Structure formats: structure tokens, C-alpha cells
């Protein structure tokens, strides 16, 4: 770890009680925000989920009991995976009000004392985060494609325009990311409210004409379907999972809106709208099996189809925007938790900490999305690639949730087993079913996930080795301070700020400065940035100052994994509080820049060393990451063997 890099997660304050800062209030703004951000992905699933699930049985015509069986599978997947698993159970496990796979990982690490146990927990968290990025590339592609394909229902002449128009929409979406989403966010909620209301009413209208479709509410139809088809039903399950994509967002966005608004909007508005639309599509197929061409858009009367296409495009753009913003947030969390190198993080709002733009992630997502659209060309083909990343994340979340609910929230083993064994069987069923789709397109999220996993695991492992080597080669700070009064070191005017990741050891940059310049400044600050395994650190705990010797202070700055450090601002705050003397124009920041070389007995594979060095070279400069004025920086290099 470089002197200029933040330390890894440290031991935080005691965990919050269950539900702390997580309930939230259900206001109109919160309700609309939940609709626009949390439910964008799962809310657009009716565009393709039922159609993809029934395509396996299209040959020879789709029979009535097949439609009812698939409908029953979709409905009970929504009930068990989304309502029971996420809304009722996993959302209880909040990290000071925050949710998501990385917040869950941080909570699990807090209760794991052994090195091996922590390593296993981190690897599970990395796997979940890696699959999330794979999902983040597929969601915009399949959502926008499926919406634009509605034009073919309006008029077949538009068929050739589907791919070009989808590319234009996606290019425009990614091109405006640098501006932030605060202005667009004001209209997201109302549009999604109209979307859910509209698709629910369309489904209800068809159900009223064919109420027998409601027989599929009985789980017996799902059970009979599975028992009759066996392997074919298992394959269909890989498409049924498309109906629950976006379930992870309920948990991940809990910190933005609170648990209560998300739960209430799901049970009272989103779930009824989705169920009505799925059953409405089923009723249409019972009446007109040939509507399998596109049952979602054929639900609408002919005069309403073009406006519905426009509304669907808006809804899918919103769903894609939520996924892109989520990818930015997860990337920053990975950096703060030591799972990725420093990335450029630009704040697009002066008041909202969560409004960020990460150019590298935006570019990678854009290229991936464009390649997917050009390669698969339609939502049916892309549906084969969808689901694998989602189900992998489901399994990772379940494993971490079991650890957290048992160890942090004191659930008994019996209670945990009673809840999660049935849910785990469902998750494993989904995962195995989507694994069968690997040759048909499921390799896309698999390859993306493996690449991302390799990057994150290599960076994490390399940082741990670097920590270890720096501690071995460094001089204990106490020893240096004890010898300082007897030394003949010349003190010169000014303020020297040494960034160090190890608070109890002397920064390498200081040793090199003494070795080459033979001087020490009159005022010295050892600044350590400590990343906590909680989302946000309050201002009361942000800054700690300790005087180590005359003119020498240690400054500890604490940040949560959803925050970005700003060193000059914190030092100016400490100066205003009278805790240290800090004058920006007299300060020099000394940073260590390490060059990694291969040790005589290397502890990393050759390809890992190459990858780790490449990631280190291309990481964001420490000056920009810590918001340090570049003209006040002195960098000193050293070679470290790993």
C-alpha cells in the first residue's frame, strides 16, 4: 500500500442496532423516488420475462396449462425471492441504515476474527460485486432493446430501425452522465408512477375479460408444470428468473430511502402492478396464443401502442440510469474498501454526496452495452445472457446474510436454517438453470464477472502483501520520536504533511526526505485516512488529533465506504477549531510512490504481479483522489519487492 493510499477497513464503532437509521418516512417525494430509482429494473421486466419463459414451448403451440404453469412460477418467484427474501428478511440486515452486497460484506467481516474467515467473506463480497458489474452492462442493453422492439408491433416497417435507435438512445444516456442525475431524477418518479399504473391497468382490463387466468395464483400449477416437464421446466426457470432481476436494488438502495418506503411501495403498488400485467399477458395468450410475438405491447389497443412504446423507452432509460448510478456507487465503495485502485470520482452535485460520476466505469459500461446490442441484436437473444449474474449475486447475498443475521442480529441457527434453506434451494435452482444458458449467451456475464473478480481479488491480495512488506521495512514511529531529541536533525520553517497508511510506523517518504535533504520541518503532520466498514462517518468522529512531540502531530481522518476524502478541507477545519496550526500556502505534502518489483521468493503468480503493477500505474493520482493541490506535492519513490 502506498503512503498516499487510504488504509483498509478499520475497526469501527460498535454496529448499530437492527433497523438503526433504516426505517425512513413515507412521504410523496420518497414514494416517487423509490419508484424512479429502486424499481426501475424489476419494473421493466414484464417487457420480456413472460415471453422469454414461454418461447421454449412455442413449437406445436402453447397450451393453456403451460401458460398457467409459467405464470404461477413467475408469481411465486416474485413472492419468495423479492417479498420474502429481500423485503421481509435481508432488508433487516442493514449496516447503519445502508444495504447492498458490500455493506453486507462489511458487516460480515466485522464479526469474523480469523484471517481465513475474513478472506472467505471478502471473496464472496468480491464475487457478488463482480457479478453486479456484469449485470450492469446487460440491463441497459436488454431493457432498451425490448422497449424499442415495440415499434415492430406498431408497424413491421420499423424492424430495421430497432438496433440503430437503441444505439442512439444508449449513446445519449451515457453521454449525459457527466452532468449528474439530479435534474433527471425530478421526473424519474412521476414517469415510473405512470408506468406502473399503466401496465397494471392494461393487465387488469385483460384479466376482467378472462378471469380464469387467476387460477395461476395457486402454486399447484407451478408444481404440476415442473413435475410434468422436468428438464424443460428447469430450462424455463432460467427465463422465469428474468422477472426478479432488480431484486437486489431493493436492498442496495435502502440507504437512500429507508426500509419503510421501499417495503410499502413494493407491497401496495409495485407488486400489484407487476402481477396484474403478467396475468394480463397470460390472459391475452389464453385467448390469442399467437400474441406470443410480443404479449406486452399487444395488451394495449392499437391506438395506444405507440405512446406505450414511448413510455416504455422512458422507463427503460430510467432503469438503465439507476443501474449506471449504482455501478458508480459500487465502484467508489470498492475503492474505499480496498478492492479496486483509486478511480476518478467527480461529484456532480454540491449538496448530494451520492451524486457522483466515474468516467472509467462509464466508458467500460458504454463499450460493453454497445457490443452486446450489436452482437445479440434483439431482446430474445440477449435474454439468454441475462440472469446468470443476477442469480450469482442472489447466492452471494444469501451466504453473507446468513452470517450477519446469525452473528450480528443474533438469529438462532434453527431460525436461520428454517428461513434460508428453502430460499437457498430456490436460488440454487435459478443459478443452475441460468448456468445452462452459458453456451447461448450466458458466457457474457460469466466472462465479465471473472475478469472483474480477477482484478479485484488481485488488487486486494497485492495490497495485503504490500501492507505486510511496508510494516517489515518501516521504522516504528515511537522509536523515531524517542531518538529525535538527541539527533542533530535540522528543523526548517514550514509545514510537512506526510500521508501514511500505517499510523504506528514512520512514513517511507519521511525517511527518504531525511536521507536526501537532511532536514525536518518545524511542523509535521502524519495524516492517515482510515476507511471504516460503515457507509458514512459522522462529523463528530471524522477527525482525531494527537500531539506526538513538539511540532509533530498525528491526524486520523475517518471516512465511510460511501464517502470521498478531502484532506485540505479537513486540515483547514482542524485549524479553525484550534487543534493544529495549518496554513495552506506553507504546507508541503510528501507522498510515497512505490515501484513494485518481484521478490526472490514471489508471493504472487507472475500474471498477478503484472496485473497488480498495471493497476497501480493506472490508478488515479493521489493528489486528485485526496484533493491535494498538485503544486504543493513532493513525491519520493522507493522499490518494494513482493
N, C-alpha and C positions, 0 to 999 in steps of 0.2 A: 504493500500500500504506500503510495506516495505521501510525503509530508503534506502535500496540498490536497489530499483527498479526505473526505469525511470518514470517520470511523464507522464500523458496522453497528448493528443494533446493540444498544447497551441495556443494562438492567433498568427498567423504568420504575415509575411509581407503581404501587400495587394496582392490579387490574380493577376496573370498575365493576360495580355490581351489575348483575344481569339487568339489561334494559336501561342502563345509565345513558342519558342524553340520546336515547334512541327512539323514544315514543313519537315525538313530533306532534304537531297540531294540524288538524284537517281544515285548512282554510281553502277558499276558492283558488287562490294562487298556487297553493301546494297541490291541490287536486289536478289543476291544469298542468302544473309542472311534472307531476307523476305520469300523466298521460303522454306528455310530449317527450319525456326522457326515458322513463323506466320501461314503458310498454310498447315502444316503437317497434322493436324487433319481433316480439311474440305477436303483436297486433297485426303484422302484415303476413303472418304465416298462412292464414286462410287463402291467400293468393295461390299457393302451390301445394300445401300439405295434403289435402284430401285427394287432389288429382294425382299426385305422385304416389300415394298409397294404393290407389285403385288401378293404376296403369299395369301392374303386374297381372291383373286378372281380366284385362281388356279382350284378349283373344277369346273368341267364341261368345262374347257378350258378357256383361256384368250382371250377375243375378241379384235378386232382392236381398237374400240373406248375406251375401258378400258385402253389399253396401252397408247394411245394418251392423255387420261384424266389425268392419273397419271404423265406422262411426263410433261404435262402442269403445274400441281400442283408443281412439283419439280422445274421447271424452274422459275416460278413466285415466289416461296418461296425464291429462291436464289436472285432474283431481289429485292423483297420487304424487306426481313429480312436482307440480307447481304449488298446489294448495297445501298438501300435507307436508311434503319435504321442505320446501323453501318458506312458504308463508307461515306455516304453523310451527315448524321445528328449527330449521337452520337460522332463521332470522332472529331467534332468541340469542344466538351466539354472536353478539356484537363486541367489537373492540372499541370501547368508549364511544359507542354510537355508530361506528364505522363498520362496513361489511366488505365482502369481496374475498377472493381466494387468497390474496396476500395479507389482508387483515387477519384472516383465519390462520394462515401460516404463522404470523407473528404471535398470535395468541397461543398456538400450539407450542411454539419454541419457548415461550415464557415458562411453560410447565415441564419442559424436557431438560433434564440435568446432564445426561450423558452426551459425550461428543458424538457417538454413533447415532443416538436418537435424534439429536439436533440435525445431523447430516441427512437422515432419512426424511425428517419433516421438511427441510429445505428443498430436497429433491422433489418431493411431492408438490410443494408450492411452485417450484420452477416448472414442473411438468404442466400444472394447471395454467400457469401464466403463459407458457409457450403455446399451449393449445388455444388459449384465448386469442392470441395474435393471429393464429391460423383462421379462427372463426371470424376475426375482424376483417380479414381480406375477402372471405366468401360472402358475408352478409350483404355488403353493398351491391355486389355483383348479382346475386340471385334475386334480391329484393327489387332492384331497379329493372332488371330484365323481365321479371314476372309482371310488373306493373305495365311496362311499355308493351308487352305482348297483348295486352287488352285491346290494342289498336287493331290486331288481326280479327278480333271478334266484331269490332265496329265495321271494318271493311278489309277483306283479304288483300287488297292492294297495298296495304301498309306493311306487309310481311317483310319486305326487303329493307324497310326503314327501322326495324326494331333494334338491330345491333348498332347502327350509326347513331340513332337517337339516344340509346342507352349510354354510349361512349361520351356523347356531348354532355348529358346530364351529370355523369360521374366526373368528367374533367372539370366541369363548372363547380361541382361540390367541393372537390379537393383544392381547386384554385382559390377559393374564398376562405379557406381555413385560417390563413394568417390574420384575418380580420377579427377572429373570435366569433363566438356564437351568442353573445348576449342579446344582440338585436334580433337575430333569427329566433332565439328562444322565446321571445314575446308572442310569436304567432304559432309556435310548435304546439302548445297545449290546445288552443281552440281548434286547430286543424285536426288533431288527433281525436278530440271530443266529437267533432263532426264525423270523422272516420268510423269510430266505434259505434256511434249512434246509427250511422247509415248502414253499415254492414249488418248490424243487429236487426234493424227494421226489414232489410231485404230478406234476411233469413226467416224472420217471423212471418212475413207475408206468404212465403212458400210453405212454411210449416202449417199455417192455418188452412191451406188447401189440401195438405196431405199429412194430417196429424199422426198417422200410423208410424211415421219415421221416429217418433219419440219412444218407440219400443226399444230403440238402441240405448236408451238410458240404463237399461238393465245390463249388468256386467255379464249375464249369461250369454249374450250374443257375442261378446268378445271371447269368452271361454270356449264356446262352441266353434267359433271361427278358428281359433288356434288348434283345438283338438282335431278338427276336420282337415286342415291344410298342413299342419306340422311344419315342414321345411319352408313351404311357400308363405305361410303366416309369419315365420321367423324373418323371411326376406322383407315382407311387407312392414314388419316392425321397424326396419331401418328407414322407412319413409314416414311412418307414424311419428317418429321422434322429431320430425320437422315441425310438428305442431307445438312442441315445447321449447324450441330454440328461443333463447332470450330469457329463460327462467333464471339464469344466473344474474341477470340485470336487477331482478327484484332485490337480491341480497347485496349486490355490488353498489347500488345507488342508495342504500339505506342511510348513509351518512349525509346525503344531500337533502333528503326529505323526511327522514324518520320512519320508524316501523309502522306507526298507526296509519298515516295516509296511504302508504303502499298497500297495506292489508285491506283497508276499507275499499279503496278503488278497485282492487282485484275482485273482491267478493261481490261487490254491489254493481259494478259497471263493466269491467273488462271481461271477466269470466262469462257473465251472461251474454255479452255481445258476441264473444267468440263462439260460445256453444250454439247460440241461435244461428249464426252464419254457417257453421259446419253442418248443423242439422238441416238448415235450409238448402244447402248444396246437396245433401243427401236426399232430401225430398224431391228436388229437381231431377236427380239421377234416377230415382224410383219411377218418375213419370216419363223422363226422356233420357234413357241410358246414353244416347249419342251426345249428350251435353258434356260427356267426359272430356271433350276437346278443351273446354275451359269453363268448368261449372261455376267459378266465382263470378265472372263477368256475365255469363248467361243468366244468372239470377236476376239481373236488372232488366227492365223493359228496354226495348231498342233505343228509345229516345234518351234514356238515362245513361247509356253505356259510355259515351264519350266523356261526359262530366265525371263519371266514375273512374275512367282511366286517368283523368287529370288529378282527381283526388287521390287515387292510388299512387301515382307518381310522387305527389307531395308527401304522402305518408311514408313511402319507401325512402325518400330523401331524408326525412326526419329520422327514420330507423337507422339509416346509414350514418347520419350525423351523430346520433347517440353512440354508435359503435366506435366511430372515429375518435370522438371526445374521450370515450372510455379507454381507448388504446393509448391516447396521450397521457391520461391519468395513471394507467398501469405502468407505462414506461417510466414515468417520474418516480413512482413508488419503487420500481425495480432498481433505479439508480440509488435512491436513498437507502434501500435495504442491502445494497452491495451486490446486486445481481446483474447489473449492467454498468458499463463505464459511463462517465459523465456525458450527458447529451445536452444539446442546446434546448433550453426551455424558455420560451418567450411568453410573458404574461400579456394577455390581450385585454385585460380589464384592470383599472386602477383600484377597484374596490372588491372584486371577486377573486380570491386566491385560487379557486379551482379553474378559472378561465385561462387555459394555457394552450400554447401551440408548440409542437415539437417537430421541426422541419424534417429531420431524418426519418421519423416514423411516418409522417405524412407522405413523403416521397416513396418509401417502401410499400406502404399500403396502396398508393395510386398505381404503381407499376404492377403490383400483384393483381389488383382488381381489373385493370385493363387487359392483362394477359388472360385472366380467367374468362372474361367476356368474349375475347377474340377466339379463344380455344374452344369453349363449350357452346357459345352462340345462342343457347336457349336455356330456360329455367329447368326444363325436364332433365336435360343432360347434366346441368350443374347440381341438381338435387342429389345426384349420386355422390358428389363430393361433399355435400353438406351433411352434418350430423356427427361425423367421426370426432371432430374437435369438441363439439358440444358434449357428447357423452363422456369423453375423456375427462373434461372439466367436471362433469357431474360426479364421477368416481373420486377424483382428487378432493373435491369439496366434501364428499361424504366421509372419506377417511379422516380428514382433518377435523370435521365436525364431531366425529365420534370421540377423538382425543380431547377436544376442547370441552364438549358437554360433560364428559366424564370427569376430567381433571380440574377444569376451571369452574364449571357450573354445578359440579357435584351430583350429576346424574348417576344413579346406580348402574352396575353392569347389566342387571336384568332389564332395567328401563331402556338403556341404550340399545341392547340387543333386540328387545321387542319392537322398537321403533325402526331401527336401521337395517335389520336383517331382511325384512320384506322389501324395503326401499332399495337396498343394495342388490337384491336379486333382479329388481326391475332395471336398475342402472346397468348391471352386467348384461342383461338381456338386450338392452338398447345398444350397448357398446359392441357386443358380439355381432348383432345384426348389422350395424354400420360398418364393422370390420369387413364384412363380406363384400362391401361396396368398394373396397380399396382398388381392385383392378379397373373398375368402371369410373373412377374419378376420386375415390376416397384417398388415393395416394397424395392428392394435393395438400390437404391439411396435415396429413401424416408427415410429408417431407418438410413442410413449413414448420411444423411443431418440432421435428427432430433437429432441424437447423437452429431454431431458436433455443431449444433445450441445450444443444451443444455449446452455443455462445454463452448462455447464462451459467451453465454448470462450469465451463472453463474459466469464466471470469471470477466466479465465486471461489473455486478451488485455487486459482492463481493468487487471489487476494489473501486467502488464508495462509498460503506459503510465504507471501511477501510480508505479511504481519509477523510471522514467525522469524523470518530472516532479519527483519529490522530490529526486532527485540533482541536477537542474539548479538547483532553487531553494534547496538546502541549503548551509550553510557547512561547508567541510571541518573536521573535528574538530581536526586539527593546527593549523590557523590560529587557532582559538578558544583552544586551550591555550597557544599562543605569546603571544597578546595578554593572557591573563588576569592575569599578574603585574603588568603596567603599568596595568591597568584599575582603576577605583575601585569595583568591584562589592562590595557589602556581603555578607559571609558571615553567615548566621544559623544558630542551632542546629537540629539535626535531620538526618534522612537523606532525601534526594530520590532517588527511583528513576525513571529515565526509560526507558520502553520504546521501543526503536528497531529498525527492521528493517534499517537501514544502519549498520554498525558504524563506518565511516570518515567519517560525516557527523554533524553536530550535530542532535539531535532537534528537530523544529519546536516541540515543547512547551517545550523549554528556552529557545529564542529568544523565544517568546511570554511565558514567565514573566519573563524579564529585561526585556522591553519594558514589561510592565504592572506588575510588582511590584518591579523594580529590585533584586532580591536573588538570592543563590545560597546554597544550604545548605552547611554545613560539610563534610558528607559527601555525595558524589554518586556514584551508581551508574548507568552506562549498561548496560542489560540488553538483550541481543539473543538471541532464540530462533531457533536455526538448525535447520531441518528437513533431515536427511540423507536421501539416497536409499537407505538401508538400513532394514530393518524395526525393529531395536532397537539403541540405542546403549548400550554398557556403562557401568557407573557410573564406570569409570576415565576415560572420555572425556566424561562428562556436563558437567562444569563447568570453565571456564577463567577465570582472573582475571589482570588486568594493571593495575598502578598507572600511570595516565597523568600524574598531577600530585598534589601533596599533597592528600589527602582526596578524590581523584577516581579511580574505578576503572572499568574495563570488565569486564563479566561476560558471557561467552558460554555459553549453555546449549544443548546439542545433544540433539535428540530424533530417533528414527526415525519412519517414517511409520505405525507401529502403536502409537505411544505418545502420551499426552496430557500437556501441560505443567502443571507446578505450581510457579509462581515462588516464593511464600513458603517452601515446603518446601526448595527448592534454596538459597535465601539463608540459611535457618537452618542448613543443612548446612555451607555455607561459613563461617558464623560459628563453628560447633562445631569446624571444622578450623583455625580461627585465621587464615583467609585474608582475611576482611573483618570489620569491626565492624558487626553488624546487630542492631538492637533493634526488633522488630515494632511496638511502640507508639509509636516515634518516627519511623517511616517514613511517607513520603507518596509515592504512586505517581502520576506525571504521565503522562497518556496524551493522545495527539493524536487528535482526531476531525475527519476531513476531510470537507468537503462538496464533492461533485463538481459542477462547472459546465461548460458547453460552451465550448470554446476558440474563438478567432476562426477557426482552421482546424482543425475537429474531425478526430480520427484514428479515430473510431468512427462507425458508422452511427447515425442517430437512435434507432432501436429498441434498438440495443445499449446506447447510453448510458442510455436509460430503464431497461432491464433491469438493467444494472450498478448503477445507483443504487438500484433497488428491492432487489436482493440485498444491497447494502451496508447499507441501512436495516434490513433484517430479519435481518441476521446476529446471531449470539449475542453479547451484550455481552462486551467484552474482559475485564472483571472476572471473569465466570463462567468464560470459556474458560481463562484463566490462573490461575484460583482465587485471585484477589486479593480481599482484604476490601473490600467496597464502601465502607465508611466511611473508608478510607484513600486514596481515589482523588480526584485533581484532573484534570478533563478540560478541555483547551484546544482550541478549534476554529479551523479555517482553511479557506479556499476554494481549491480546486485546479482549474485549467482543464485539461481533457483533450480 
